[in-house]
């Protein structure tokens, strides 16, 4: 029997596979991103498994990981992308 890994999630609680966001997740809030990064770092999922499970590119996952490394979990905060307003015709 494989020993259960003890992975601490972003809230400080032990994280298990059943605690991870569902594969159908579309809205990626900070906590969910941090949970997936913690799961990969702790060995609950491989990078490939996480990317397949959540339809992420390797680059997207690595950007989450780098944001945590640079600024902690708060580095995962995403602000809305500003789109230029169309000029109104007179």
N, C-alpha and C positions, 0 to 999 in steps of 0.2 A: 504494500500500500504506500502510495506517494505521500510524504509528509506535507501538511498544509503550510503554505507560505504565510508569513505574517507581514502584510504590507500595510503601512499606515497611510491613510488618505489625507486629503487637504484639510479635513476637519479635525484630524487627530485620532479618528477612530480607525479600527482595523478594517481594511477593505477586502472584500471577497468578490469573486466573479459575479455573484448574484446582485451585488451592490452597484455594479457598474451601470452606466446609462444604457438603455435598450439600443439594439442595433438600428432601430428606426429613428433615432434622435436626429432632429433637423435643426433645433435651436440650441446652439452651443454656448451656454453660459459659462462663466469662469470656473465654477465648481466642477462641472462635468468635464471640461478640458483637463483640469488638474487631476481629476480621478483617473482619467485614461492615461495621462503621463505617469502618474504614480503606479498604476497597474503594470505598465511596460517596464518601468525602472525596477519594480519589485519582483518581476518575473511571473506575474499572473497571466500576462499576454506577451507574445513577441511583438515586435514592431509590425511585422507582416500581418499577424492576426488582428491587431488593432486597426490597421489600415483597411483590411478586408472587411472586418466587422462593421466599421463605421463609414466606409466608402471615403476614406481620406487619402490624400496623396502623401507620400513620404515627406515631401517638402512641407506640407501643412502641419503634420505631426511634429516634425523637427522644429518648425517655427514656434509651436506651443512650448516645446521643451526649452528652446533657447530663451524664450520670453521669461519662463520661470527661473532659469539660471541667471539671467540678467537682473530681473526686478522682483523676483518672488511671484507668488500666485497673482498679485495685483498686476503684473506685467501682461496677463492674459486679457485684460480689459480692452475691448475694441470699441472705438468710437465710430459713429456713423460716418460713412464715406460721404463727403460733401460733393454734390454734383453741381456744376455751373448752371445757373438759371438761364433760361432762354431769354434773349432780348425781346421785349415786347415791341411790336410794331405800332407806330403811331397812327 
